Amino acid sequence: MKIGLKRAYYAKQLTDVPGVSTTYEAPVALPHIQQVSVNPRVNRTQVPGDDLVLEDISECLGADVTIQRKETTPAEEAELLGRRVDASGGVYGGSFDNAPYVAFGYMRTFKNSNIGLYVWILKMRFAPSNFTADTKPTDGITPQYDSLSGGCVTREADSAWIYSVKSSDPNFAATFFTQATLQKLAAASTPDVIALSESDPEDNETPVAVNEDITLTFNNTIAYDHVSLLKADGTVVAATKTYDTTGKILTITPDVNMSASTVYIVAINGVTDIHGQTLAAAAINFETAS
């Protein structure tokens, strides 16, 4: 069970090149973290048909993030909000604010103190937050803490916005909250270009048993597809589609045996993987045995 929070850091993002790479500066500690609130922004829709919901589609494009700390110093405010600092260390805020994109990391602790959930929010930008200043009450002390809010978006390089990993290694934080780890995460999260690795039957294969299932193997995990089994004249063949546990192997099982000595087509008209990549339209032709 998670019971605590500590070890907050930020690292300025230097580059974010679409489809290529992301780079960061070395992380900087944000001491005395008290709370992190992450509220994902999810677009969701349902596809109706035949008076039923045929498909539920959702995508997460980032999150709204708020952090609370014991105190945010003027220097940290200037750095995270992109504000001007004068010779006296005073901070100017205005229409010239130019907050940088940063990665924001933190550690959630568990009841077992040796276990931690380590998190990097990969691309976010802080913005000025509401604040309230209260007079000191006469009958006690009420601490007043500082907060910063911001918006997290997906990286242009790879569409990723968050990474988390659980570890019981007491020295894990020393390597996780580093520039080297951020660069490793940037490289590791760049997905392979979606491709159809294998099909059974293969294109133009003959003869194919009339009771054979059709399998398509993709290199990436599939989010949703538009794959149909057709006869050569365009007639749609009723079939059941299932994926294996990896989400990469699609099996198409015709509801009844296919006709003998007949040409069939597996029409691939829209296969999208979990990285948002869509496979180009393709067709696999085969002929059943007589």
Stockholm file with secondary structure:
# STOCKHOLM 1.0

chainA/1-290         MKIGLKRAYYAKQLTDVPGVSTTYEAPVALPHIQQVSVNPRVNRTQVPGDDLVLEDISECLGADVTIQRKETTPAEEAELLGRRVDASGGVYGGSFDNAPYVAFGYMRTFKNSNIGLYVWILKMRFAPSNFTADTKPTDGITPQYDSLSGGCVTREADSAWIYSVKSSDPNFAATFFTQATLQKLAAASTPDVIALSESDPEDNETPVAVNEDITLTFNNTIAYDHVSLLKADGTVVAATKTYDTTGKILTITPDVNMSASTVYIVAINGVTDIHGQTLAAAAINFETAS
#=GR chainA/1-290 SS CEEEEEEEEEEEEEEEETTTEEEECCCEEECSEEEEEEEEEEEEEEEEETTEEEEEEEEEEEEEEEEEESCCCHHHHHHHHTCEECTTSCEECSTTCCCCCEEEEEEEEESSTTCEEEEEEEEEEEECCCCCCCCCCTTSCCCCCEEEEEEEECCTTTSCCEEEEEECCTTHHHHHSSHHHHHHHHHHTCCCCCCEEEEESCTTEEEECTTCCEEEEESSCEEEEEEEEEETTSCBCCEEEEECTTSCEEEEEESSCCCTTCEEEEEEEEEEETTSCEECCEEEEEEECC
#=GC SS_cons         CEEEEEEEEEEEEEEEETTTEEEECCCEEECSEEEEEEEEEEEEEEEEETTEEEEEEEEEEEEEEEEEESCCCHHHHHHHHTCEECTTSCEECSTTCCCCCEEEEEEEEESSTTCEEEEEEEEEEEECCCCCCCCCCTTSCCCCCEEEEEEEECCTTTSCCEEEEEECCTTHHHHHSSHHHHHHHHHHTCCCCCCEEEEESCTTEEEECTTCCEEEEESSCEEEEEEEEEETTSCBCCEEEEECTTSCEEEEEESSCCCTTCEEEEEEEEEEETTSCEECCEEEEEEECC
//
